[in-house]
Structures are given as C-alpha cells and as structure tokens.
Amino acid sequence: MTAIEFNTQLINLESSLIKFAYRLVPKKPDVQDLVQETFLKVLMNQSKYIYGYNLKAWAFTIMKNTYVDNYRRKCRKNIYFDMTKGAFFENKTIASGSDDPDMAYSALEIDHSIEHLHDKFRTPFNMYLNGYKYKEIADELNINIGTVKNRIFLSKKHLMVTLNK
C-alpha cells in the first residue's frame, strides 16, 4: 500500500472517527483534539501498519488507547476551578495532612509495614506504588504478569491485616 492510498483511506475514516470520539468525550473541542491526536499517531506509526489489516479497527484502537491515556493523565493531576474574577484552572495538590501528628504517625507506620514485607512482595509493591504498570513490573523483574498481580494483591492484603491490628 502506498502512502497516498494509506492517507486516502485514513481521510475517509475521519467521519467515523469523529462519531466514535463523541462517544468518548462530550465536548466538541475535546473531540477535535482526540481526532487530531489519533491522526498524528496513525501517521507516525504508519510503518507499523500491517497491509491487509483493518485500518478502521487499527485507527479506532489507537483512538481508544489515546483517550484512556489522556484520561489517566488527567486523573493524576488535581485540577481545581478557581472561583476568583479571572476564573482559571489551577493545578493544586490536595492537602496531605502531614502537619497532623496522627497522619505522620500513620504514614510512618505504613512505611514500616511495607519495609517488613518479604523482598519478593515488597519490590513489585513498591514499583506499583511508584506508578509502574503490571506489564512493566513483570518485564523488569522477569516474572509472569499474573505473578506480579498476585504478589501486589497479597501485599495489600497483608498490609490491611497488619495495619488493622
């Protein structure tokens, strides 16, 4: 498939991508951004497209994954609307309560409990807390993804029992 054929097929998918984007995000500017970002990613990864594969399904998958990535990124940020005259968005963190002596003790107690986990549980759990995905942890530690999920689950369970004593 030549680049011109690929681009023509991609342009013909625009209306379908827009309809699909409206199912994911309700606002028109967000829809336009999502469609543009999808087009960009499809074009940047054109060399990875397998000739004969369903281009529409491939583009829709890229759009869905882009939406999920953007959603997760937004969830990590704590954005609050400022009600002052200028009315703008601010990126603020929620007060951690670290000034409260009870909270500081709880954080120390949690850290202490995590440090007492066995190495094979503590390492994947700490990586999980630092934002690694299960697949990344599995690849880094050279273990199965199911093993990673199990160890993190068991670590959480152990910490709940330990901290509720």
C-alpha positions in Angstrom: 0.0 0.0 0.0 1.4 3.3 -1.0 1.4 6.4 1.3 -1.2 8.1 -0.9 -3.5 5.1 -0.6 -3.0 4.9 3.1 -3.7 8.6 3.6 -6.8 8.5 1.4 -8.2 5.6 3.4 -7.4 7.4 6.6 -9.1 10.6 5.4 -12.2 8.6 4.5 -12.3 7.4 8.1 -12.5 10.9 9.5 -16.3 11.0 9.9 -16.3 7.6 11.6 -13.5 8.6 14.0 -15.4 11.8 14.9 -18.6 9.8 15.7 -16.5 7.4 17.8 -14.8 10.3 19.6 -18.2 11.8 20.5 -18.9 8.6 22.3 -15.8 9.0 24.4 -15.8 12.8 25.1 -18.8 15.1 25.0 -17.2 18.4 24.2 -16.5 19.4 20.6 -13.0 20.9 21.2 -12.0 17.7 23.0 -13.4 15.6 20.2 -11.4 17.6 17.6 -8.2 17.2 19.8 -8.8 13.5 20.1 -9.3 13.0 16.4 -6.2 15.1 15.6 -4.1 13.2 18.1 -5.3 10.0 16.6 -4.4 11.1 13.1 -1.0 12.1 14.3 -0.4 8.8 16.0 -1.6 6.8 13.0 0.6 8.7 10.6 3.6 8.5 12.9 3.1 4.7 13.2 2.2 4.1 9.6 5.3 1.8 9.2 3.8 -0.5 11.9 0.5 -1.0 10.0 0.2 -4.4 8.5 -1.1 -4.4 5.0 -4.4 -6.1 4.7 -5.3 -5.5 8.3 -8.5 -3.5 9.0 -7.3 0.1 9.0 -10.5 1.3 10.6 -10.1 -1.1 13.6 -6.5 -0.1 14.0 -7.3 3.6 14.0 -10.2 3.1 16.4 -7.9 1.1 18.8 -5.4 3.9 18.6 -8.1 6.5 19.4 -9.4 4.4 22.4 -5.9 4.0 23.8 -5.2 7.7 23.4 -8.4 8.5 25.2 -7.6 6.1 28.0 -4.0 7.5 28.3 -5.3 11.1 28.4 -7.9 10.2 31.0 -5.4 8.5 33.3 -3.1 11.5 32.9 -5.9 13.9 33.9 -6.8 11.8 36.9 -3.2 12.0 38.1 -3.5 15.8 38.1 -5.6 17.5 40.7 -7.1 20.4 38.8 -9.5 22.7 40.6 -11.5 25.6 39.3 -10.7 28.9 40.9 -13.8 31.0 41.6 -12.0 34.4 41.5 -12.8 37.1 39.0 -10.3 35.7 36.5 -11.8 32.2 36.8 -8.9 30.0 35.7 -7.8 26.4 36.4 -5.1 25.7 38.9 -3.1 22.6 39.4 -3.0 22.1 43.2 -2.3 19.1 45.3 -4.7 18.1 48.0 -3.5 18.8 51.5 -1.8 15.7 52.7 -2.4 16.4 56.4 1.3 15.8 57.1 1.0 18.6 59.7 -1.3 16.4 61.7 0.8 14.3 64.1 -1.6 11.3 63.8 -1.2 11.4 60.0 2.6 11.5 60.2 2.5 8.5 62.5 0.2 6.6 60.2 2.5 7.3 57.2 5.5 6.1 59.2 3.6 3.0 60.3 2.6 2.2 56.7 6.2 2.7 55.5 7.4 0.5 58.3 4.9 -2.2 57.4 5.9 -2.1 53.7 9.6 -2.4 54.7 8.8 -5.6 56.6 7.3 -7.3 53.6 9.3 -10.1 52.1 11.6 -8.9 49.2 9.6 -10.9 46.6 6.5 -8.9 47.6 8.0 -5.6 48.6 9.8 -5.0 45.3 6.7 -5.3 43.0 4.5 -3.5 45.5 6.9 -0.5 45.7 7.2 -0.4 41.9 3.3 -0.5 41.7 3.2 2.4 44.2 5.7 4.3 42.1 3.3 4.2 39.1 4.7 1.2 37.1 2.1 -0.9 35.3 1.8 -4.6 35.8 3.4 -5.4 32.5 6.4 -3.1 33.2 6.9 -4.7 36.6 6.7 -8.2 35.1 9.3 -7.2 32.4 11.6 -5.6 34.9 11.6 -8.5 37.4 11.4 -11.1 34.7 8.3 -12.8 36.1 4.8 -13.5 34.8 2.2 -10.7 34.9 -0.1 -13.0 36.9 2.6 -13.4 39.5 3.0 -9.7 39.7 -0.7 -9.2 40.2 -0.8 -11.9 42.8 2.1 -10.5 44.8 0.7 -7.0 44.8 -2.7 -8.3 45.9 -1.1 -10.4 48.7 1.0 -7.4 49.8 -2.2 -5.2 50.0 -4.0 -8.0 52.0 -1.0 -8.4 54.3 -0.8 -4.6 54.9 -4.5 -4.4 55.7 -4.2 -7.2 58.3 -1.0 -5.7 59.8 -2.3 -2.1 60.0 -5.7 -3.1 61.4 -4.2 -4.7 64.5 
